[in-house]
């Protein structure tokens, strides 16, 4: 796996607020659950209830995805 070095200013994304149709988030309905990350959520729900302590967390390799 090849690593690249990022500058601090490259570690965040600043979006253009004019792309949104609302003035404040008070008018936006709340979301239910977690968006995306379904596999990670299932793993976090599975681990803590399992008999073996070493299964308390699940990690996947990011280099498997495109």
N, C-alpha and C positions, 0 to 999 in steps of 0.2 A: 504494500500500500504506500503510495506517495503522499507525503505531507506537504502542505504549503503554510507559509507564515503569513498571518494576517495582521494588519495594523489595527489598533483599537477602534478607529472610526469605520473599519470594514465589518465590525461585528454586530452592527445594528442596521435595521432598515427603517427609513423614514418615508412614510407614505404621504401622498398629497391629500389633505383633508377635503378638497373640493370633489373628490370621487364619491363621497358619501351623500346620501339624500336626507340626512337628519342633521339637526343642529347640535343636540346633545344626546348622550346615550340613554337618558331618561325615557326617551320615546321609543327605544328599541326593546322589543320583548326579550325576556331572558331565555337563554338556551337550556335545553334539558340534556343532562349527561355530558359526556366528553366527546368532542369532535375528533374524529380520526383516532388513531392509536388503539383500535379495538383489540388487537392481539396483546398489546402491553397491558391493557385494562384487564383482560381475561387472566393474564399471568399474575397480576397483582391480587386479583380476587382468589385465585387458586392457591398460591403459595402459603399465606398465613394460616389457612385452615388445614394444611397438610400435616401429617404426623412427623415427617422428617424436617428438622429445622433448616437443613441446608437448602430446602426448596422454598425458602421464604421470599426469594426474589428471582426474577427471570431477566436475563439480558440477551439481546440479540445483536448480531454484528451488523453495523451500519454498512459495511463494505459489500453486503450481499444485494444492495438495492441500487438502482440505476442512475 
